[in-house]
Amino acid sequence: MCLIIKKPLGRHIAADFLENAWQRNSHGWGCFHMDEGEVIWARGLHLGELIEHNARLPLDTEVYLHLRRATYGDVNHDMAHPYIVRPGLLLMHNGSIAHLAPQDPTVSDTSELARLLRDMLHGLSDEQAARLIRSQGFKALTAPLIEGSMVVLMDAQGAVRLGRDWHTVQATDWDEGMAGIEVSNSHTWGRCAEKAQGVALAHQVQDMAAIA
């Protein structure tokens, strides 16, 4: 299913939040952000790399960070997001697009999406492509293709989001340090489920002790 985290200006993504999310999305990581009109991006396969990279992210910049959970495709560096749609345009995806399931099991549905968008934008200048991906027509055209997933595109003009809405982390979801930060879903991370499992186990132990 994956997870995209949007780090706003002036905020950090808590390392313990990333460690928790990695338990459910451990098949690669990547991120991108703008720096003086240039798209800066990185990706990797290991939690330690992610924690170190996150600690170095600029405080005064909006950053998009992706954790992968493979639905289709191999688990390797090339399948980690972001994908290069064309030079200067990158893509992250959260969701599963079954009708783009590739015949080649080594690649992913997201790689197929990137290829389709590459074909769609072929022959356009960077300025034309930037205008197109920000148009209502492009949003309407890609909506059936995305099918309720979330897609974030990044070029020299900044981020473009397609698909479903963000979920805003509440203090009760995690803690005050992550409150207000937006994520692409609410079910591939979180302490609530872990706490619930712990409570259920404690009740089972108590019941067994009472029977004994």
C-alpha positions as CSV (number, residue, x, y, z in Angstrom):
1,M,0.0,0.0,0.0
2,C,2.9,2.4,0.8
3,L,2.9,5.7,2.7
4,I,3.7,9.3,1.6
5,I,4.5,11.8,4.3
6,K,4.4,15.6,3.5
7,K,6.9,17.4,5.7
8,P,5.8,21.1,6.0
9,L,8.1,24.0,6.3
10,G,9.6,24.4,9.8
11,R,8.8,20.8,10.9
12,H,10.7,17.6,11.2
13,I,9.4,14.0,10.7
14,A,9.9,12.2,14.0
15,A,12.4,9.3,13.7
16,D,10.2,7.0,15.8
17,F,7.2,7.7,13.5
18,L,9.4,6.5,10.5
19,E,10.5,3.4,12.4
20,N,6.9,2.5,13.1
21,A,5.8,3.1,9.5
22,W,8.8,1.1,8.3
23,Q,7.4,-2.0,10.0
24,R,4.6,-2.0,7.4
25,N,6.4,-0.4,4.5
26,S,9.9,-1.7,4.4
27,H,10.5,-2.3,0.7
28,G,12.3,1.0,0.0
29,W,12.2,4.7,0.7
30,G,12.6,7.9,-1.3
31,C,12.0,11.6,-1.1
32,F,12.1,14.8,-3.1
33,H,12.0,18.6,-2.5
34,M,12.8,21.8,-4.2
35,D,16.1,23.7,-3.7
36,E,16.6,27.0,-5.6
37,G,14.5,25.8,-8.5
38,E,16.0,22.4,-8.7
39,V,14.3,19.1,-7.7
40,I,16.5,17.3,-5.1
41,W,15.7,13.6,-4.6
42,A,17.1,10.4,-3.1
43,R,16.1,6.8,-2.5
44,G,17.3,3.7,-0.7
45,L,16.4,0.3,0.7
46,H,17.4,0.4,4.4
47,L,15.9,2.0,7.5
48,G,19.2,3.3,8.7
49,E,19.7,5.3,5.5
50,L,16.2,6.7,5.8
51,I,16.7,7.8,9.4
52,E,20.0,9.5,8.5
53,H,18.6,11.2,5.4
54,N,15.6,12.4,7.3
55,A,17.8,14.0,9.9
56,R,19.6,16.0,7.2
57,L,16.5,17.3,5.5
58,P,16.3,21.1,5.4
59,L,14.0,22.6,8.0
60,D,12.8,25.5,5.8
61,T,11.6,23.3,2.9
62,E,8.5,21.2,2.1
63,V,9.6,17.6,1.6
64,Y,7.7,14.6,0.4
65,L,8.9,11.2,1.7
66,H,7.7,7.8,0.4
67,L,7.9,4.4,2.1
68,R,7.2,1.5,-0.1
69,R,5.2,-1.7,0.5
70,A,5.5,-3.8,-2.7
71,T,2.3,-4.9,-4.3
72,Y,3.8,-5.6,-7.7
73,G,7.5,-5.7,-8.7
74,D,10.8,-6.7,-7.2
75,V,12.1,-5.2,-4.0
76,N,15.2,-3.3,-5.3
77,H,16.6,0.2,-5.6
78,D,14.9,0.8,-9.0
79,M,11.5,0.0,-7.7
80,A,11.7,2.5,-4.8
81,H,10.0,5.8,-5.3
82,P,10.3,8.4,-6.7
83,Y,10.2,7.4,-10.4
84,I,11.6,9.6,-13.1
85,V,8.7,10.4,-15.5
86,R,11.0,12.5,-17.7
87,P,14.1,14.6,-16.8
88,G,13.0,17.1,-14.2
89,L,9.7,15.4,-13.4
90,L,9.4,12.8,-10.7
91,L,6.5,10.7,-9.3
92,M,5.4,9.1,-6.0
93,H,2.4,6.9,-5.7
94,N,0.4,5.4,-2.8
95,G,-2.1,2.8,-3.6
96,S,-2.5,-0.1,-6.0
97,I,-3.6,0.2,-9.6
98,A,-4.8,-3.3,-10.5
99,H,-5.5,-2.5,-14.1
100,L,-1.8,-1.4,-14.5
101,A,-0.5,-4.7,-13.1
102,P,2.4,-5.5,-15.4
103,Q,2.9,-8.8,-17.2
104,D,6.6,-8.6,-16.2
105,P,6.6,-9.5,-12.4
106,T,9.8,-7.7,-11.8
107,V,8.3,-4.3,-12.3
108,S,5.5,-2.4,-10.6
109,D,2.2,-0.8,-11.4
110,T,3.8,2.6,-10.5
111,S,6.5,2.0,-13.1
112,E,3.7,1.4,-15.6
113,L,2.0,4.6,-14.5
114,A,5.3,6.6,-14.9
115,R,5.7,5.1,-18.4
116,L,2.1,6.1,-19.4
117,L,2.6,9.7,-18.2
118,R,6.0,9.8,-20.0
119,D,4.2,8.8,-23.2
120,M,1.5,11.4,-22.5
121,L,4.0,14.2,-22.1
122,H,6.3,13.1,-24.9
123,G,7.2,16.0,-27.3
124,L,6.2,18.7,-24.9
125,S,8.7,21.3,-23.6
126,D,9.2,21.6,-19.9
127,E,7.0,24.7,-19.7
128,Q,4.2,22.9,-21.7
129,A,4.5,19.8,-19.5
130,A,4.4,22.0,-16.3
131,R,1.2,23.7,-17.5
132,L,-0.5,20.5,-18.5
133,I,0.1,18.6,-15.3
134,R,-1.4,21.5,-13.4
135,S,-4.5,21.7,-15.6
136,Q,-8.0,20.6,-14.7
137,G,-8.1,18.6,-17.9
138,F,-5.0,16.6,-16.8
139,K,-6.6,16.0,-13.4
140,A,-9.9,14.7,-15.1
141,L,-8.0,12.6,-17.6
142,T,-5.9,10.8,-15.0
143,A,-8.6,10.3,-12.4
144,P,-9.9,7.0,-13.9
145,L,-6.3,5.8,-14.3
146,I,-5.4,6.5,-10.7
147,E,-8.6,5.0,-9.3
148,G,-8.5,6.6,-5.8
149,S,-4.8,6.3,-5.2
150,M,-2.6,9.3,-4.4
151,V,0.0,10.5,-6.8
152,V,2.5,13.3,-6.2
153,L,4.4,14.8,-9.1
154,M,7.4,17.1,-8.6
155,D,9.0,19.5,-11.1
156,A,10.9,22.8,-11.0
157,Q,7.7,24.6,-10.2
158,G,6.9,22.4,-7.2
159,A,4.5,19.6,-6.2
160,V,1.3,18.6,-7.9
161,R,-1.0,16.1,-6.1
162,L,-3.5,13.9,-7.9
163,G,-6.1,11.6,-6.3
164,R,-7.4,11.2,-2.8
165,D,-7.1,13.7,0.1
166,W,-4.4,13.7,2.7
167,H,-4.9,12.5,6.3
168,T,-3.8,14.9,9.0
169,V,-2.0,13.3,11.9
170,Q,-3.6,14.2,15.3
171,A,-1.8,14.2,18.6
172,T,-4.0,11.3,19.7
173,D,-2.8,9.3,16.6
174,W,0.9,9.7,17.6
175,D,2.1,12.7,19.7
176,E,2.3,16.5,19.6
177,G,5.6,16.3,17.6
178,M,3.7,14.8,14.6
179,A,0.4,16.6,15.0
180,G,-0.6,18.5,11.9
181,I,1.7,16.7,9.5
182,E,-0.1,15.2,6.5
183,V,0.2,11.6,5.4
184,S,-1.4,9.6,2.5
185,N,-3.2,7.1,4.7
186,S,-3.9,6.3,8.3
187,H,-3.7,2.4,8.2
188,T,0.0,1.7,7.4
189,W,1.4,3.2,10.6
190,G,0.3,3.9,14.1
191,R,0.5,2.9,17.8
192,C,-3.3,2.6,18.2
193,A,-3.4,-0.9,16.7
194,E,-0.3,-2.0,18.6
195,K,-1.8,-0.7,21.9
196,A,-5.1,-2.5,21.1
197,Q,-3.2,-5.7,20.6
198,G,-1.4,-5.2,23.8
199,V,-4.6,-4.6,25.7
200,A,-6.2,-7.6,24.2
201,L,-3.3,-9.8,25.1
202,A,-3.3,-8.4,28.7
203,H,-7.0,-9.2,29.0
204,Q,-6.4,-12.8,27.7
205,V,-3.7,-13.2,30.4
206,Q,-6.0,-11.9,33.1
207,D,-8.8,-14.2,31.9
208,M,-6.5,-17.2,31.9
209,A,-5.3,-16.3,35.4
210,A,-8.9,-16.0,36.7
211,I,-9.8,-19.4,35.2
212,A,-6.7,-21.0,36.8
